[in-house]
Amino acid sequence: MFDPDSYREQSRRIWGEMASGWRDRNDWMMRVTGPVNAWLVENLDPQPGQSILEVASGTGELGFLVAERVGSEGRVISTDFSPAMVEVAGRFGEARGASNVEHKVLDAEQMDLDEASVDGVVCRWGYMLMADPAAALKESRRVLRPGGRFAFAVWASPELNPWAAVPGMTLVQRGHMPPPEPGAPGIFAMADPARINDLVTGAGFPEPEIQEIAFTFDYPDSDDVWEAIVRIAGPLAEVINHLDEDEREATRAAILENLAGFRNEDGSYSAPAASWGIVSGR
Ligand SMILES: C[S@@+](CC[C@H](N)C(=O)[O-])C[C@H]1O[C@@H](n2cnc3c(N)ncnc32)[C@H](O)[C@@H]1O
């Protein structure tokens, strides 16, 4: 039985534990996931002087790109429910001199923000992880002013995302994780465009446009593939990091073997990835 409260507590803890991995891999992440950020910024279309809310912002990089568009008269409210992630984003903001970005701990399912208080809401890879994405989408609509824009990304199907589906499937095969429950939160929980449409319109937004954004996760070698899994892959990392040493090594070997089809001749890896980009408004 899915218990939303214990899921939320566990999720916040796991993402807090991932914060240092996301910090250390930030440059790599920005480089390989650039097409998704570009799509989101273009479709959010932030204007100088606007206030934009970023939901589940992790290290905050998408918000920093938005901040360049809204300029010194505008502001970005960069938020995440993990205080450790917000701290990382705050440090990156200071290092960039992003004085128009405010960092705040905020649960997307229950936002401590006024109704109709922002001109745009943006989120990359957040809603599908939430215990109650319908509540988070309703909150996103509540804080958005009439006429405001809403753009977000979630992961498309496992078949289009072997970089995550293969390690997940390997953990299931080895008995370390149950297969994902339909409808439960997780990386592929919003992979079905019909569900996205129902959730978005159910929250009161007009019918969204949904587009596929394909890109590639590149890793210089197998050590890097493994590091990416154990330091940033949230729930998968949590499972692996609790295995005993022998099983951890055997799991590493099994995951790399299952990813062998994505290994290049020089030992680097290129694994396909695809997100849905969704845009709507109020
Ligand atoms: C996969 S990471 C994505 C981070 C960032 N948006 C990016 O694309 O680089 C998911 C993030 O969602 C955050 N998150 C999960 N559930 C949340 C919730 N209910 N409210 C706010 N943030 C949440 C986690 O703390 C984590 O930082």
PDBQT file of the ligand as one rigid body, heavy atoms in Angstrom, charges set to zero:
ROOT
HETATM    1  C1  LIG A 301      15.484  14.742 -10.386  1.00  0.00    +0.000 C 
HETATM    2  S1  LIG A 301      15.760  16.097  -9.322  1.00  0.00    +0.000 S 
HETATM    3  C2  LIG A 301      15.629  17.435 -10.510  1.00  0.00    +0.000 C 
HETATM    4  C3  LIG A 301      16.273  18.709 -10.058  1.00  0.00    +0.000 C 
HETATM    5  C4  LIG A 301      16.267  19.848 -11.071  1.00  0.00    +0.000 C 
HETATM    6  N1  LIG A 301      14.920  20.281 -11.355  1.00  0.00    +0.000 N 
HETATM    7  C5  LIG A 301      16.969  19.449 -12.343  1.00  0.00    +0.000 C 
HETATM    8  O1  LIG A 301      16.302  19.142 -13.334  1.00  0.00    +0.000 OA
HETATM    9  O2  LIG A 301      18.213  19.463 -12.372  1.00  0.00    +0.000 OA
HETATM   10  C6  LIG A 301      14.226  16.190  -8.482  1.00  0.00    +0.000 C 
HETATM   11  C7  LIG A 301      14.119  17.310  -7.459  1.00  0.00    +0.000 C 
HETATM   12  O3  LIG A 301      12.749  17.398  -7.038  1.00  0.00    +0.000 OA
HETATM   13  C8  LIG A 301      12.716  17.754  -5.697  1.00  0.00    +0.000 C 
HETATM   14  N2  LIG A 301      11.373  17.421  -5.174  1.00  0.00    +0.000 N 
HETATM   15  C9  LIG A 301      10.789  16.200  -5.124  1.00  0.00    +0.000 A 
HETATM   16  N3  LIG A 301       9.559  16.294  -4.591  1.00  0.00    +0.000 NA
HETATM   17  C10 LIG A 301       9.337  17.603  -4.316  1.00  0.00    +0.000 A 
HETATM   18  C11 LIG A 301       8.254  18.333  -3.762  1.00  0.00    +0.000 A 
HETATM   19  N4  LIG A 301       7.133  17.738  -3.351  1.00  0.00    +0.000 N 
HETATM   20  N5  LIG A 301       8.375  19.692  -3.644  1.00  0.00    +0.000 NA
HETATM   21  C12 LIG A 301       9.507  20.313  -4.028  1.00  0.00    +0.000 A 
HETATM   22  N6  LIG A 301      10.584  19.667  -4.527  1.00  0.00    +0.000 NA
HETATM   23  C13 LIG A 301      10.499  18.332  -4.681  1.00  0.00    +0.000 A 
HETATM   24  C14 LIG A 301      13.866  16.974  -5.090  1.00  0.00    +0.000 C 
HETATM   25  O4  LIG A 301      14.293  17.464  -3.852  1.00  0.00    +0.000 OA
HETATM   26  C15 LIG A 301      14.932  17.095  -6.197  1.00  0.00    +0.000 C 
HETATM   27  O5  LIG A 301      15.769  18.206  -5.970  1.00  0.00    +0.000 OA
ENDROOT
TORSDOF 0
